[in-house]
Amino acid sequence: MAPGRRGRERQSVFKQAVFKQSVFKRGGRRLAQGRRVKQGRVKHECTAPAVAHLKQASVASLAQAIPLHTDGMRIGLLGGSFNPPHDAHRAISLFAIKRLKLDRVWWLITPGNPLKEQGALRDLEQRAEAARKMAGDPRIDISCLESVIGTRYTVDTITYLRRRVPGLRLVWIMGADNLAQFHRWQNWRRIASEVPIAVIDRPPQSFRALAAPAAQALARYRLRENQAGSLADLRAPAWVFLTGLKLNLSSTGMRNPDGSWKTK
């Protein structure tokens, strides 16, 4: 939107959203920032060799980063650093499966969060292995898709999945603390217009989250909590705020001052 054209501000927030940096051209052959997919092999989407050879990833190896699925599945996407993964990640996932009537939840482990300091971040392979051990449920899958497609931005991940697996019914899952800063995410309006969103209450973040710019902009698209089971069937923008899960865990609280993970 060009500066000074205030008339456009009256339009829907989603009509204003312009995805200026298209992640993929038709056919999914171009990655963000103009990188083309080259031929090569990736042994596993979360292994060190995969991370070291992203530029040689083939289209076939990109598919390996997507967990097994069938068309029509209702999939929850829980993104994060998982540094470290903990009981709250699992609890949120199982809570979402029940309340949103999902088939599975994919943990999307990011190479790095653009809004957080990266100094204390363990390497991707370590975090992925810890996540596999923590998940403890066959309905939770671990993926390092973002490292394979070469991005740290949720908007890129959502755009890729929407084009690559259009038959899935996706829901983005986030905590209330993330809703509070959602307006700072890269192309957040685009995310909200591409995929329904489920926000999990995290007291005492609720008031701050619901008063935040993104929640206010999306207010008219909010579902009642008793409609949560239909969220995956709806066309975005649509979102719901889910209460009832009481958690007091965070990855930050499970790290020592030097960034190492605390042991029980």
N, C-alpha and C positions, 0 to 999 in steps of 0.2 A: 504494500500500500504506500503510495507516494506521500511524503510529508505534506501536511497542510490541506489535504483533501478530506475535510471533516465530514463531508456528506456520506462518505463510505462507512464511517463509524457506526451509522445507523443500521447497516446490514448485519446479517447473522455473523457471529464470530467465526463460523466455519466457512462462510463464503469469503471471508477476508483471508483465510489461510491459503498461502501459496507455497507449494513444496518446491522451493527454488533449486534444491540440490537433489535431483532425482537419483535414486540409488541405482536403479537398473533401467536400461532401455528395454525395448521389447525383446522377449526371449530370455531375459535374465542374464545377458552376456556381459554387462558392464557393471562394475562395482563402483562404490562411492569414490569421489575424487579422481575419476577418470581411469581407474585401474581396470584392465581387462583380465578376465579369467583365463589363465594359461593352463596347458596340459601338465599333468603331474599326478602324484599320488599322495594321499594323506592317510596314514595308518589308522588314526583314530582322532576324532574331533577334539579331544581334550588332552592329547599327549604332547610332550615337548616337541617331537618332530613335526607335528601338525602346526604348532605355533611358529616354529622356526622356518617353515616353508609355505607361509600363507600365499605368497605371490605365485606359487606354482600349483595352487589348488585348482583342480578341474571341476567342471560342473557336476560330474559323478561324485566327487569327494564332498562337494557342498551338500549333496543329498544325504551323505552319511552322518552329517551333523544334526539331521532332523530325526528324532526318535520314531520308532515304528508307529504306524497309525493307519486308519482306514477312513475313507471319506465319510463325512457326517459326524465324526467324533467331536465331542465338546471338550476342548482343551483349554486349561488355564495356564497362563504364562506368568511365571514368577521370576523376575529378573533381579540380579543383584551381584555384589562382589563375593558373597558367601565367604567372608574373611574374619572369622570362620563360620561355617554353617552350624546351626544350633537347633535346639528343640522347637523354638518358635517358628522357624522355617517349615518344619514338618507339621506343626500344629496348624499354622495358617493354611497349608496346602490341604490337609484333611478337612479342615473347617470349610474351605472353599469348595471342595469336592461335594460335600454334603449339602451346603446351602445353595450352591449354584447348579447342582445336579450335573457335575462334570464327569467325564470318563477318566481323564488323567490331568495331571499337572506337570508341566515341564519347568525344571529349574534352569534358567538361562544364565550361566555364569559369565559375567562380563570380564574382558581383559583388564578393564579399569574404569572406574566411575569418573566422568568428567567433572563432577561437582565435589569430589573428595580428594584428599591428599593421597598420593600413590606410594609414598615412601615405605609404609609398613605393609604393603600388599604382598602376600605370598604368591608364588608363581601359580599359574593357571592349573597345572597338572596336580599340584598339591591340594588346591582348593576343590578340584573336581573329585579327587579320590576321597577327600573328607566328606564331600557332599553325598557321594554314593553310600558311604557307611552310615551317614546320618539319616538318609531318606527313609530306609526301613519299611518301605511299602511298595508293592509292585506297580501301583498307580502313579508313582512319582518317578519321572525320568530326568536324567542329567544330560545337559547339552552345553557345548561350548561353541554354539553356532556363531556368536559374534566374533570370536577369534578367527573363525574360518572365512567369514565374509569380510573381515577386516574393518570392523567398526566398534565404537563404544557407545553408540547412540541408539536408543530404543526405537526411534522413528525409522532408522535404517532396517532394524531387525523386523519390525512389524511390516514394513513395505515388502521386504523379501519374502516373508512367510505368506503374506496375502497373495503374492503372485505365484509362489512356488507350490503352495498347498491350498488352493482356493476352496477345496471341498471341506475344509475343517471349519468348525465354529469356534473361534478363538475369543478368549476373555483375558484382558490384562489385569493382573492382580497386584495391588500395591497397598502398603500400610498408610494409615492416616498421616504419618509423618512425611511421607512422600507426596501426598496430596497437597500438603502445606507449601511445598516448594515446586510443585508440578509446573507452575508458570515459568520456572527457570530452565526447564528441560528444552532441549533442541526441538523446535517445531512441535511444541506440545499440542497445539490445536490440530495439527495433522494427525497425531496419535489418537486424539479423542474422536476424530472423524473417521478413523480407519477401524477401530476395534472397541467393543464395549469394555467398560472398566469396572472392576469391583474393588472398592476401598474397604480395608479391614480396620475397624476401630482400634486405636492404640492410645488409651487414656494415659496421660492427660492431654493428648494432642488433638482431641476431637474438635474443640471450639476453634482453635487456631486453624485447623485444616479446613473446616467448613466455612470459615470467614476469609479464606485465602482467595486471591484473584482467580485461580482456575476454577475453584468450586463455585464462585459467584457467576463466572461466565457460563458455566455448564449447568446452572441451577435448573433451568427448565427441562433439561434432559434427564434429571434424576428420577429413578424409580422408587416406589415405596419398597420398604424392606421385604414385605411379603410377596413381592413380585420377583425376588432374586432368582428363583428357579427358571425364569424365562429369559434371563439376561443374554445367555449365549445364542438365543434364537432371534434376537433383535438386531436391527441395523444400527450401526453407530451414526451419530453419537447417542450413547445411552450409558448410564452408570448407576451404581447402587452403593450405599454406605451400610456396611454390615456390622452390627454390634453383637455382643454376647461372648466373644472370645477374650478372656482376660489373660494377658501376657505381660511379663515384665523383663523380657530378655532382649538384648541387642548385640550385634557383633562387636560394636565398640566396647561394650561392657565386658566382653569376653577376651579382650586383648590387654596385655601388659603395657606399661608405658613405652617400652622399646618396640612395641608392635608385635611381639611374639604372642602366640595363643596361650591362654591360661589352660592349665590342666586341672581336671576335677580332683 
